Amino acid sequence: MPAPRSEEQIANELKDAIAHLKEALVLEDRKNTARCARRLHALRKAHRESLSRDDNRAIKALLRRASTS
């Protein structure tokens, strides 16, 4: 069983995943975009309770953008 992560670690993972997905979208790298979107989706699903409403909406919008590219 993995060790529990702190709120700061979760926030840093989410920021990192968002940055990588945005970079992949800018570079139009479809393979990397899909990989980053899966990672961000999994993080969002695992930590949905701790996300603010605005953060959740922003992540959902980014994932929608990734799915159409």
All heavy atoms as a GROMACS GRO file, in nm:
protein
  550
    1MET      N    1   0.084  -0.118   0.000
    1MET     CA    2   0.000   0.000   0.000
    1MET      C    3   0.089   0.124   0.000
    1MET      O    4   0.180   0.135   0.082
    1MET     CB    5  -0.089  -0.002   0.124
    1MET     CG    6  -0.190   0.107   0.127
    1MET     SD    7  -0.308   0.074   0.260
    1MET     CE    8  -0.373   0.234   0.279
    2PRO      N    9   0.065   0.218  -0.092
    2PRO     CA   10   0.150   0.337  -0.098
    2PRO      C   11   0.129   0.427   0.024
    2PRO      O   12   0.022   0.429   0.084
    2PRO     CB   13   0.105   0.408  -0.226
    2PRO     CG   14  -0.028   0.353  -0.258
    2PRO     CD   15  -0.037   0.217  -0.196
    3ALA      N   16   0.233   0.499   0.057
    3ALA     CA   17   0.226   0.592   0.170
    3ALA      C   18   0.134   0.708   0.135
    3ALA      O   19   0.132   0.754   0.020
    3ALA     CB   20   0.364   0.643   0.203
    4PRO      N   21   0.055   0.757   0.230
    4PRO     CA   22  -0.033   0.871   0.202
    4PRO      C   23   0.050   0.996   0.168
    4PRO      O   24   0.157   1.017   0.224
    4PRO     CB   25  -0.112   0.890   0.331
    4PRO     CG   26  -0.039   0.815   0.435
    4PRO     CD   27   0.044   0.711   0.366
    5ARG      N   28  -0.002   1.073   0.075
    5ARG     CA   29   0.068   1.194   0.034
    5ARG      C   30   0.006   1.316   0.100
    5ARG      O   31  -0.114   1.320   0.127
    5ARG     CB   32   0.060   1.208  -0.118
    5ARG     CG   33   0.140   1.100  -0.188
    5ARG     CD   34   0.126   1.112  -0.334
    5ARG     NE   35  -0.001   1.047  -0.369
    5ARG     CZ   36  -0.036   1.016  -0.490
    5ARG    NH1   37   0.041   1.044  -0.590
    5ARG    NH2   38  -0.151   0.957  -0.514
    6SER      N   39   0.088   1.416   0.123
    6SER     CA   40   0.039   1.540   0.183
    6SER      C   41  -0.036   1.622   0.078
    6SER      O   42  -0.024   1.598  -0.042
    6SER     CB   43   0.156   1.621   0.239
    6SER     OG   44   0.232   1.675   0.132
    7GLU      N   45  -0.111   1.718   0.125
    7GLU     CA   46  -0.186   1.807   0.036
    7GLU      C   47  -0.090   1.880  -0.059
    7GLU      O   48  -0.121   1.902  -0.175
    7GLU     CB   49  -0.268   1.907   0.116
    7GLU     CG   50  -0.384   1.845   0.190
    7GLU     CD   51  -0.489   1.786   0.098
    7GLU    OE1   52  -0.520   1.849  -0.005
    7GLU    OE2   53  -0.539   1.677   0.128
    8GLU      N   54   0.027   1.917  -0.006
    8GLU     CA   55   0.126   1.987  -0.088
    8GLU      C   56   0.178   1.898  -0.200
    8GLU      O   57   0.195   1.942  -0.314
    8GLU     CB   58   0.241   2.035   0.000
    8GLU     CG   59   0.344   2.117  -0.076
    8GLU     CD   60   0.457   2.165   0.014
    8GLU    OE1   61   0.438   2.171   0.137
    8GLU    OE2   62   0.563   2.196  -0.042
    9GLN      N   63   0.203   1.771  -0.169
    9GLN     CA   64   0.250   1.678  -0.271
    9GLN      C   65   0.145   1.657  -0.379
    9GLN      O   66   0.177   1.653  -0.498
    9GLN     CB   67   0.286   1.543  -0.208
    9GLN     CG   68   0.412   1.545  -0.127
    9GLN     CD   69   0.433   1.414  -0.052
    9GLN    OE1   70   0.340   1.357   0.003
    9GLN    NE2   71   0.558   1.368  -0.052
   10ILE      N   72   0.020   1.645  -0.339
   10ILE     CA   73  -0.090   1.628  -0.434
   10ILE      C   74  -0.101   1.751  -0.523
   10ILE      O   75  -0.113   1.740  -0.646
   10ILE     CB   76  -0.222   1.602  -0.360
   10ILE    CG1   77  -0.216   1.466  -0.289
   10ILE    CG2   78  -0.341   1.607  -0.454
   10ILE    CD1   79  -0.328   1.443  -0.190
   11ALA      N   80  -0.094   1.869  -0.462
   11ALA     CA   81  -0.102   1.993  -0.540
   11ALA      C   82   0.013   2.003  -0.639
   11ALA      O   83  -0.008   2.042  -0.755
   11ALA     CB   84  -0.101   2.113  -0.446
   12ASN      N   85   0.133   1.965  -0.597
   12ASN     CA   86   0.248   1.970  -0.687
   12ASN      C   87   0.234   1.870  -0.801
   12ASN      O   88   0.270   1.900  -0.916
   12ASN     CB   89   0.378   1.944  -0.610
   12ASN     CG   90   0.417   2.061  -0.524
   12ASN    OD1   91   0.377   2.174  -0.550
   12ASN    ND2   92   0.494   2.035  -0.421
   13GLU      N   93   0.182   1.750  -0.773
   13GLU     CA   94   0.158   1.652  -0.879
   13GLU      C   95   0.057   1.703  -0.980
   13GLU      O   96   0.076   1.686  -1.101
   13GLU     CB   97   0.107   1.520  -0.819
   13GLU     CG   98   0.213   1.434  -0.757
   13GLU     CD   99   0.157   1.301  -0.713
   13GLU    OE1  100   0.096   1.231  -0.795
   13GLU    OE2  101   0.176   1.268  -0.595
   14LEU      N  102  -0.050   1.764  -0.931
   14LEU     CA  103  -0.151   1.818  -1.021
   14LEU      C  104  -0.094   1.931  -1.107
   14LEU      O  105  -0.117   1.935  -1.228
   14LEU     CB  106  -0.273   1.867  -0.943
   14LEU     CG  107  -0.365   1.757  -0.892
   14LEU    CD1  108  -0.460   1.812  -0.788
   14LEU    CD2  109  -0.442   1.695  -1.006
   15LYS      N  110  -0.018   2.021  -1.046
   15LYS     CA  111   0.044   2.131  -1.122
   15LYS      C  112   0.137   2.078  -1.229
   15LYS      O  113   0.138   2.126  -1.342
   15LYS     CB  114   0.121   2.225  -1.028
   15LYS     CG  115   0.035   2.312  -0.943
   15LYS     CD  116   0.121   2.397  -0.849
   15LYS     CE  117   0.038   2.467  -0.746
   15LYS     NZ  118   0.119   2.540  -0.649
   16ASP      N  119   0.215   1.977  -1.193
   16ASP     CA  120   0.309   1.916  -1.287
   16ASP      C  121   0.234   1.849  -1.403
   16ASP      O  122   0.270   1.866  -1.519
   16ASP     CB  123   0.395   1.813  -1.212
   16ASP     CG  124   0.507   1.758  -1.297
   16ASP    OD1  125   0.576   1.838  -1.362
   16ASP    OD2  126   0.525   1.634  -1.297
   17ALA      N  127   0.128   1.776  -1.371
   17ALA     CA  128   0.050   1.709  -1.475
   17ALA      C  129  -0.017   1.810  -1.567
   17ALA      O  130  -0.019   1.791  -1.690
   17ALA     CB  131  -0.054   1.618  -1.410
   18ILE      N  132  -0.068   1.918  -1.512
   18ILE     CA  133  -0.132   2.023  -1.593
   18ILE      C  134  -0.029   2.089  -1.684
   18ILE      O  135  -0.054   2.109  -1.803
   18ILE     CB  136  -0.201   2.127  -1.502
   18ILE    CG1  137  -0.324   2.064  -1.437
   18ILE    CG2  138  -0.238   2.252  -1.580
   18ILE    CD1  139  -0.383   2.148  -1.325
   19ALA      N  140   0.088   2.119  -1.630
   19ALA     CA  141   0.193   2.183  -1.711
   19ALA      C  142   0.237   2.092  -1.826
   19ALA      O  143   0.253   2.139  -1.939
   19ALA     CB  144   0.312   2.218  -1.624
   20HIS      N  145   0.253   1.963  -1.798
   20HIS     CA  146   0.295   1.870  -1.904
   20HIS      C  147   0.188   1.857  -2.012
   20HIS      O  148   0.220   1.852  -2.131
   20HIS     CB  149   0.327   1.734  -1.845
   20HIS     CG  150   0.458   1.728  -1.774
   20HIS    ND1  151   0.498   1.622  -1.698
   20HIS    CD2  152   0.559   1.818  -1.766
   20HIS    CE1  153   0.616   1.645  -1.647
   20HIS    NE2  154   0.655   1.766  -1.687
   21LEU      N  155   0.061   1.853  -1.970
   21LEU     CA  156  -0.047   1.843  -2.068
   21LEU      C  157  -0.054   1.969  -2.154
   21LEU      O  158  -0.068   1.960  -2.276
   21LEU     CB  159  -0.180   1.817  -1.998
   21LEU     CG  160  -0.302   1.803  -2.090
   21LEU    CD1  161  -0.279   1.698  -2.198
   21LEU    CD2  162  -0.426   1.770  -2.009
   22LYS      N  163  -0.043   2.085  -2.093
   22LYS     CA  164  -0.045   2.210  -2.170
   22LYS      C  165   0.070   2.214  -2.270
   22LYS      O  166   0.053   2.256  -2.384
   22LYS     CB  167  -0.039   2.331  -2.077
   22LYS     CG  168  -0.169   2.357  -2.005
   22LYS     CD  169  -0.158   2.479  -1.916
   22LYS     CE  170  -0.290   2.511  -1.848
   22LYS     NZ  171  -0.279   2.629  -1.760
   23GLU      N  172   0.187   2.171  -2.227
   23GLU     CA  173   0.304   2.169  -2.316
   23GLU      C  174   0.281   2.073  -2.433
   23GLU      O  175   0.311   2.107  -2.548
   23GLU     CB  176   0.428   2.126  -2.238
   23GLU     CG  177   0.555   2.125  -2.320
   23GLU     CD  178   0.676   2.081  -2.241
   23GLU    OE1  179   0.672   2.085  -2.117
   23GLU    OE2  180   0.774   2.042  -2.305
   24ALA      N  181   0.226   1.957  -2.406
   24ALA     CA  182   0.198   1.860  -2.512
   24ALA      C  183   0.095   1.915  -2.610
   24ALA      O  184   0.106   1.893  -2.732
   24ALA     CB  185   0.150   1.728  -2.452
   25LEU      N  186  -0.002   1.989  -2.560
   25LEU     CA  187  -0.103   2.049  -2.648
   25LEU      C  188  -0.041   2.155  -2.738
   25LEU      O  189  -0.072   2.163  -2.856
   25LEU     CB  190  -0.217   2.109  -2.565
   25LEU     CG  191  -0.314   2.009  -2.504
   25LEU    CD1  192  -0.403   2.078  -2.402
   25LEU    CD2  193  -0.397   1.942  -2.612
   26VAL      N  194   0.047   2.236  -2.681
   26VAL     CA  195   0.114   2.341  -2.759
   26VAL      C  196   0.202   2.279  -2.868
   26VAL      O  197   0.204   2.326  -2.982
   26VAL     CB  198   0.198   2.433  -2.667
   26VAL    CG1  199   0.290   2.522  -2.748
   26VAL    CG2  200   0.106   2.516  -2.578
   27LEU      N  201   0.272   2.171  -2.832
   27LEU     CA  202   0.361   2.105  -2.928
   27LEU      C  203   0.286   2.015  -3.026
   27LEU      O  204   0.345   1.963  -3.120
   27LEU     CB  205   0.466   2.021  -2.853
   27LEU     CG  206   0.562   2.100  -2.765
   27LEU    CD1  207   0.651   2.004  -2.686
   27LEU    CD2  208   0.646   2.195  -2.848
   28GLU      N  209   0.154   1.997  -3.001
   28GLU     CA  210   0.069   1.912  -3.084
   28GLU      C  211   0.123   1.770  -3.093
   28GLU      O  212   0.120   1.706  -3.197
   28GLU     CB  213   0.048   1.974  -3.222
   28GLU     CG  214  -0.023   2.107  -3.216
   28GLU     CD  215  -0.045   2.170  -3.352
   28GLU    OE1  216   0.002   2.115  -3.454
   28GLU    OE2  217  -0.110   2.275  -3.356
   29ASP      N  218   0.172   1.720  -2.980
   29ASP     CA  219   0.223   1.584  -2.969
   29ASP      C  220   0.109   1.495  -2.920
   29ASP      O  221   0.079   1.489  -2.801
   29ASP     CB  222   0.340   1.582  -2.871
   29ASP     CG  223   0.403   1.446  -2.854
   29ASP    OD1  224   0.349   1.347  -2.908
   29ASP    OD2  225   0.506   1.438  -2.786
   30ARG      N  226   0.043   1.426  -3.013
   30ARG     CA  227  -0.077   1.350  -2.979
   30ARG      C  228  -0.051   1.238  -2.880
   30ARG      O  229  -0.129   1.214  -2.790
   30ARG     CB  230  -0.141   1.295  -3.107
   30ARG     CG  231  -0.192   1.407  -3.196
   30ARG     CD  232  -0.252   1.354  -3.321
   30ARG     NE  233  -0.380   1.292  -3.288
   30ARG     CZ  234  -0.446   1.213  -3.369
   30ARG    NH1  235  -0.400   1.185  -3.488
   30ARG    NH2  236  -0.561   1.160  -3.332
   31LYS      N  237   0.060   1.167  -2.898
   31LYS     CA  238   0.092   1.055  -2.810
   31LYS      C  239   0.117   1.104  -2.667
   31LYS      O  240   0.063   1.049  -2.570
   31LYS     CB  241   0.213   0.980  -2.862
   31LYS     CG  242   0.245   0.853  -2.789
   31LYS     CD  243   0.360   0.781  -2.857
   31LYS     CE  244   0.393   0.651  -2.788
   31LYS     NZ  245   0.503   0.581  -2.855
   32ASN      N  246   0.196   1.208  -2.654
   32ASN     CA  247   0.225   1.264  -2.523
   32ASN      C  248   0.101   1.330  -2.462
   32ASN      O  249   0.079   1.323  -2.342
   32ASN     CB  250   0.340   1.364  -2.533
   32ASN     CG  251   0.409   1.387  -2.402
   32ASN    OD1  252   0.407   1.303  -2.313
   32ASN    ND2  253   0.470   1.503  -2.389
   33THR      N  254   0.018   1.393  -2.545
   33THR     CA  255  -0.106   1.454  -2.498
   33THR      C  256  -0.195   1.347  -2.436
   33THR      O  257  -0.250   1.366  -2.327
   33THR     CB  258  -0.180   1.525  -2.613
   33THR    OG1  259  -0.098   1.631  -2.661
   33THR    CG2  260  -0.313   1.581  -2.567
   34ALA      N  261  -0.208   1.235  -2.503
   34ALA     CA  262  -0.292   1.126  -2.450
   34ALA      C  263  -0.237   1.073  -2.319
   34ALA      O  264  -0.313   1.049  -2.223
   34ALA     CB  265  -0.303   1.015  -2.554
   35ARG      N  266  -0.108   1.055  -2.312
   35ARG     CA  267  -0.045   1.005  -2.190
   35ARG      C  268  -0.065   1.102  -2.074
   35ARG      O  269  -0.103   1.063  -1.962
   35ARG     CB  270   0.104   0.981  -2.214
   35ARG     CG  271   0.177   0.920  -2.096
   35ARG     CD  272   0.325   0.903  -2.123
   35ARG     NE  273   0.395   1.027  -2.152
   35ARG     CZ  274   0.432   1.116  -2.058
   35ARG    NH1  275   0.404   1.094  -1.932
   35ARG    NH2  276   0.495   1.226  -2.092
   36CYS      N  277  -0.043   1.229  -2.100
   36CYS     CA  278  -0.058   1.331  -1.996
   36CYS      C  279  -0.204   1.345  -1.953
   36CYS      O  280  -0.232   1.366  -1.835
   36CYS     CB  281  -0.005   1.465  -2.046
   36CYS     SG  282   0.174   1.469  -2.068
   37ALA      N  283  -0.296   1.334  -2.048
   37ALA     CA  284  -0.438   1.344  -2.016
   37ALA      C  285  -0.481   1.227  -1.926
   37ALA      O  286  -0.557   1.246  -1.831
   37ALA     CB  287  -0.521   1.347  -2.143
   38ARG      N  288  -0.433   1.107  -1.955
   38ARG     CA  289  -0.464   0.991  -1.870
   38ARG      C  290  -0.412   1.012  -1.728
   38ARG      O  291  -0.481   0.983  -1.630
   38ARG     CB  292  -0.407   0.863  -1.930
   38ARG     CG  293  -0.483   0.810  -2.048
   38ARG     CD  294  -0.439   0.670  -2.086
   38ARG     NE  295  -0.297   0.662  -2.118
   38ARG     CZ  296  -0.245   0.679  -2.239
   38ARG    NH1  297  -0.323   0.707  -2.341
   38ARG    NH2  298  -0.115   0.668  -2.258
   39ARG      N  299  -0.290   1.064  -1.718
   39ARG     CA  300  -0.231   1.089  -1.586
   39ARG      C  301  -0.312   1.193  -1.509
   39ARG      O  302  -0.344   1.174  -1.391
   39ARG     CB  303  -0.087   1.136  -1.602
   39ARG     CG  304  -0.020   1.169  -1.472
   39ARG     CD  305   0.125   1.208  -1.492
   39ARG     NE  306   0.182   1.254  -1.367
   39ARG     CZ  307   0.259   1.361  -1.355
   39ARG    NH1  308   0.291   1.431  -1.462
   39ARG    NH2  309   0.307   1.396  -1.239
   40LEU      N  310  -0.348   1.303  -1.575
   40LEU     CA  311  -0.423   1.409  -1.509
   40LEU      C  312  -0.562   1.359  -1.470
   40LEU      O  313  -0.612   1.389  -1.362
   40LEU     CB  314  -0.432   1.532  -1.599
   40LEU     CG  315  -0.504   1.653  -1.540
   40LEU    CD1  316  -0.439   1.698  -1.410
   40LEU    CD2  317  -0.506   1.767  -1.640
   41HIS      N  318  -0.625   1.281  -1.556
   41HIS     CA  319  -0.757   1.226  -1.527
   41HIS      C  320  -0.750   1.137  -1.402
   41HIS      O  321  -0.837   1.145  -1.314
   41HIS     CB  322  -0.809   1.148  -1.647
   41HIS     CG  323  -0.942   1.086  -1.624
   41HIS    ND1  324  -1.059   1.158  -1.624
   41HIS    CD2  325  -0.978   0.958  -1.596
   41HIS    CE1  326  -1.160   1.078  -1.599
   41HIS    NE2  327  -1.113   0.955  -1.581
   42ALA      N  328  -0.649   1.053  -1.394
   42ALA     CA  329  -0.634   0.964  -1.279
   42ALA      C  330  -0.610   1.043  -1.150
   42ALA      O  331  -0.668   1.011  -1.045
   42ALA     CB  332  -0.520   0.867  -1.303
   43LEU      N  333  -0.528   1.146  -1.158
   43LEU     CA  334  -0.502   1.230  -1.040
   43LEU      C  335  -0.630   1.302  -0.996
   43LEU      O  336  -0.660   1.310  -0.877
   43LEU     CB  337  -0.392   1.332  -1.069
   43LEU     CG  338  -0.250   1.280  -1.073
   43LEU    CD1  339  -0.155   1.387  -1.126
   43LEU    CD2  340  -0.206   1.236  -0.934
   44ARG      N  341  -0.704   1.354  -1.093
   44ARG     CA  342  -0.828   1.424  -1.062
   44ARG      C  343  -0.927   1.329  -0.996
   44ARG      O  344  -0.991   1.362  -0.897
   44ARG     CB  345  -0.889   1.484  -1.188
   44ARG     CG  346  -1.019   1.555  -1.164
   44ARG     CD  347  -1.076   1.610  -1.296
   44ARG     NE  348  -1.214   1.640  -1.276
   44ARG     CZ  349  -1.314   1.558  -1.309
   44ARG    NH1  350  -1.290   1.443  -1.366
   44ARG    NH2  351  -1.438   1.592  -1.287
   45LYS      N  352  -0.938   1.211  -1.049
   45LYS     CA  353  -1.031   1.112  -0.995
   45LYS      C  354  -0.992   1.072  -0.852
   45LYS      O  355  -1.077   1.061  -0.764
   45LYS     CB  356  -1.034   0.989  -1.085
   45LYS     CG  357  -1.136   0.886  -1.046
   45LYS     CD  358  -1.136   0.772  -1.145
   45LYS     CE  359  -1.236   0.666  -1.105
   45LYS     NZ  360  -1.233   0.552  -1.196
   46ALA      N  361  -0.863   1.054  -0.830
   46ALA     CA  362  -0.816   1.010  -0.699
   46ALA      C  363  -0.828   1.119  -0.593
   46ALA      O  364  -0.846   1.088  -0.475
   46ALA     CB  365  -0.671   0.965  -0.709
   47HIS      N  366  -0.821   1.245  -0.633
   47HIS     CA  367  -0.817   1.354  -0.535
   47HIS      C  368  -0.931   1.454  -0.555
   47HIS      O  369  -0.918   1.570  -0.517
   47HIS     CB  370  -0.682   1.426  -0.543
   47HIS     CG  371  -0.567   1.332  -0.526
   47HIS    ND1  372  -0.541   1.268  -0.407
   47HIS    CD2  373  -0.474   1.289  -0.613
   47HIS    CE1  374  -0.436   1.190  -0.422
   47HIS    NE2  375  -0.393   1.201  -0.546
   48ARG      N  376  -1.039   1.410  -0.613
   48ARG     CA  377  -1.151   1.498  -0.645
   48ARG      C  378  -1.204   1.570  -0.520
   48ARG      O  379  -1.241   1.688  -0.527
   48ARG     CB  380  -1.263   1.418  -0.710
   48ARG     CG  381  -1.371   1.504  -0.771
   48ARG     CD  382  -1.470   1.422  -0.846
   48ARG     NE  383  -1.403   1.359  -0.960
   48ARG     CZ  384  -1.453   1.256  -1.026
   48ARG    NH1  385  -1.567   1.204  -0.992
   48ARG    NH2  386  -1.388   1.204  -1.128
   49GLU      N  387  -1.208   1.502  -0.406
   49GLU     CA  388  -1.264   1.562  -0.284
   49GLU      C  389  -1.182   1.681  -0.237
   49GLU      O  390  -1.235   1.775  -0.178
   49GLU     CB  391  -1.271   1.461  -0.169
   49GLU     CG  392  -1.335   1.330  -0.202
   49GLU     CD  393  -1.239   1.232  -0.268
   49GLU    OE1  394  -1.119   1.229  -0.234
   49GLU    OE2  395  -1.284   1.158  -0.356
   50SER      N  396  -1.052   1.678  -0.260
   50SER     CA  397  -0.965   1.784  -0.210
   50SER      C  398  -0.952   1.902  -0.308
   50SER      O  399  -0.893   2.003  -0.273
   50SER     CB  400  -0.827   1.729  -0.176
   50SER     OG  401  -0.764   1.678  -0.291
   51LEU      N  402  -1.007   1.888  -0.428
   51LEU     CA  403  -0.998   1.995  -0.527
   51LEU      C  404  -1.107   2.099  -0.504
   51LEU      O  405  -1.219   2.064  -0.469
   51LEU     CB  406  -1.014   1.940  -0.668
   51LEU     CG  407  -0.903   1.852  -0.721
   51LEU    CD1  408  -0.944   1.792  -0.856
   51LEU    CD2  409  -0.774   1.929  -0.736
   52SER      N  410  -1.072   2.223  -0.529
   52SER     CA  411  -1.174   2.328  -0.523
   52SER      C  412  -1.262   2.317  -0.647
   52SER      O  413  -1.226   2.253  -0.746
   52SER     CB  414  -1.109   2.466  -0.517
   52SER     OG  415  -1.052   2.498  -0.643
   53ARG      N  416  -1.377   2.378  -0.641
   53ARG     CA  417  -1.470   2.374  -0.754
   53ARG      C  418  -1.406   2.434  -0.879
   53ARG      O  419  -1.419   2.379  -0.989
   53ARG     CB  420  -1.597   2.451  -0.716
   53ARG     CG  421  -1.697   2.460  -0.829
   53ARG     CD  422  -1.814   2.545  -0.788
   53ARG     NE  423  -1.925   2.458  -0.759
   53ARG     CZ  424  -2.034   2.496  -0.699
   53ARG    NH1  425  -2.046   2.619  -0.656
   53ARG    NH2  426  -2.132   2.411  -0.680
   54ASP      N  427  -1.335   2.545  -0.864
   54ASP     CA  428  -1.271   2.612  -0.978
   54ASP      C  429  -1.159   2.526  -1.037
   54ASP      O  430  -1.144   2.517  -1.159
   54ASP     CB  431  -1.217   2.748  -0.938
   54ASP     CG  432  -1.327   2.848  -0.909
   54ASP    OD1  433  -1.441   2.830  -0.959
   54ASP    OD2  434  -1.301   2.944  -0.836
   55ASP      N  435  -1.079   2.465  -0.951
   55ASP     CA  436  -0.972   2.377  -0.999
   55ASP      C  437  -1.030   2.259  -1.075
   55ASP      O  438  -0.978   2.220  -1.180
   55ASP     CB  439  -0.885   2.326  -0.883
   55ASP     CG  440  -0.797   2.434  -0.823
   55ASP    OD1  441  -0.777   2.538  -0.889
   55ASP    OD2  442  -0.750   2.414  -0.710
   56ASN      N  443  -1.136   2.201  -1.022
   56ASN     CA  444  -1.199   2.088  -1.087
   56ASN      C  445  -1.251   2.127  -1.225
   56ASN      O  446  -1.232   2.054  -1.323
   56ASN     CB  447  -1.313   2.034  -1.000
   56ASN     CG  448  -1.357   1.897  -1.041
   56ASN    OD1  449  -1.279   1.818  -1.092
   56ASN    ND2  450  -1.483   1.869  -1.018
   57ARG      N  451  -1.314   2.242  -1.236
   57ARG     CA  452  -1.366   2.290  -1.365
   57ARG      C  453  -1.252   2.315  -1.464
   57ARG      O  454  -1.263   2.283  -1.582
   57ARG     CB  455  -1.446   2.418  -1.346
   57ARG     CG  456  -1.581   2.395  -1.289
   57ARG     CD  457  -1.657   2.526  -1.281
   57ARG     NE  458  -1.786   2.505  -1.220
   57ARG     CZ  459  -1.856   2.599  -1.164
   57ARG    NH1  460  -1.810   2.723  -1.158
   57ARG    NH2  461  -1.973   2.573  -1.110
   58ALA      N  462  -1.143   2.375  -1.416
   58ALA     CA  463  -1.029   2.403  -1.503
   58ALA      C  464  -0.967   2.274  -1.556
   58ALA      O  465  -0.932   2.265  -1.675
   58ALA     CB  466  -0.925   2.485  -1.428
   59ILE      N  467  -0.955   2.175  -1.470
   59ILE     CA  468  -0.898   2.047  -1.513
   59ILE      C  469  -0.991   1.980  -1.613
   59ILE      O  470  -0.946   1.926  -1.715
   59ILE     CB  471  -0.871   1.957  -1.391
   59ILE    CG1  472  -0.756   2.015  -1.308
   59ILE    CG2  473  -0.839   1.814  -1.434
   59ILE    CD1  474  -0.736   1.947  -1.174
   60LYS      N  475  -1.121   1.983  -1.587
   60LYS     CA  476  -1.216   1.922  -1.680
   60LYS      C  477  -1.209   1.990  -1.817
   60LYS      O  478  -1.212   1.923  -1.921
   60LYS     CB  479  -1.359   1.931  -1.625
   60LYS     CG  480  -1.389   1.827  -1.519
   60LYS     CD  481  -1.520   1.846  -1.451
   60LYS     CE  482  -1.639   1.853  -1.542
   60LYS     NZ  483  -1.766   1.862  -1.470
   61ALA      N  484  -1.198   2.122  -1.819
   61ALA     CA  485  -1.189   2.195  -1.944
   61ALA      C  486  -1.062   2.159  -2.020
   61ALA      O  487  -1.064   2.141  -2.142
   61ALA     CB  488  -1.195   2.345  -1.919
   62LEU      N  489  -0.952   2.146  -1.948
   62LEU     CA  490  -0.824   2.109  -2.010
   62LEU      C  491  -0.833   1.967  -2.066
   62LEU      O  492  -0.783   1.940  -2.177
   62LEU     CB  493  -0.712   2.121  -1.908
   62LEU     CG  494  -0.571   2.104  -1.960
   62LEU    CD1  495  -0.538   2.204  -2.070
   62LEU    CD2  496  -0.472   2.119  -1.844
   63LEU      N  497  -0.894   1.876  -1.994
   63LEU     CA  498  -0.908   1.739  -2.043
   63LEU      C  499  -0.998   1.734  -2.167
   63LEU      O  500  -0.973   1.657  -2.260
   63LEU     CB  501  -0.964   1.648  -1.933
   63LEU     CG  502  -0.867   1.616  -1.820
   63LEU    CD1  503  -0.938   1.544  -1.706
   63LEU    CD2  504  -0.750   1.533  -1.871
   64ARG      N  505  -1.104   1.816  -2.168
   64ARG     CA  506  -1.189   1.823  -2.288
   64ARG      C  507  -1.110   1.874  -2.408
   64ARG      O  508  -1.124   1.823  -2.519
   64ARG     CB  509  -1.309   1.914  -2.264
   64ARG     CG  510  -1.432   1.839  -2.224
   64ARG     CD  511  -1.555   1.928  -2.222
   64ARG     NE  512  -1.594   1.944  -2.081
   64ARG     CZ  513  -1.584   2.054  -2.010
   64ARG    NH1  514  -1.542   2.165  -2.065
   64ARG    NH2  515  -1.618   2.056  -1.884
   65ARG      N  516  -1.028   1.976  -2.384
   65ARG     CA  517  -0.945   2.031  -2.492
   65ARG      C  518  -0.848   1.926  -2.544
   65ARG      O  519  -0.826   1.915  -2.665
   65ARG     CB  520  -0.869   2.152  -2.439
   65ARG     CG  521  -0.790   2.225  -2.541
   65ARG     CD  522  -0.732   2.351  -2.485
   65ARG     NE  523  -0.607   2.378  -2.550
   65ARG     CZ  524  -0.506   2.439  -2.496
   65ARG    NH1  525  -0.513   2.484  -2.373
   65ARG    NH2  526  -0.394   2.457  -2.562
   66ALA      N  527  -0.793   1.847  -2.455
   66ALA     CA  528  -0.699   1.741  -2.494
   66ALA      C  529  -0.770   1.633  -2.573
   66ALA      O  530  -0.711   1.576  -2.667
   66ALA     CB  531  -0.631   1.682  -2.372
   67SER      N  532  -0.893   1.604  -2.540
   67SER     CA  533  -0.964   1.496  -2.609
   67SER      C  534  -1.003   1.535  -2.752
   67SER      O  535  -1.023   1.447  -2.835
   67SER     CB  536  -1.088   1.454  -2.530
   67SER     OG  537  -1.187   1.552  -2.536
   68THR      N  538  -1.012   1.664  -2.779
   68THR     CA  539  -1.052   1.707  -2.914
   68THR      C  540  -0.933   1.735  -3.003
   68THR      O  541  -0.949   1.762  -3.121
   68THR     CB  542  -1.137   1.834  -2.907
   68THR    OG1  543  -1.064   1.938  -2.844
   68THR    CG2  544  -1.267   1.809  -2.833
   69SER      N  545  -0.812   1.729  -2.947
   69SER     CA  546  -0.694   1.761  -3.029
   69SER      C  547  -0.630   1.635  -3.084
   69SER      O  548  -0.661   1.526  -3.052
   69SER     CB  549  -0.592   1.839  -2.950
   69SER     OG  550  -0.547   1.767  -2.839
   0.00000   0.00000   0.00000
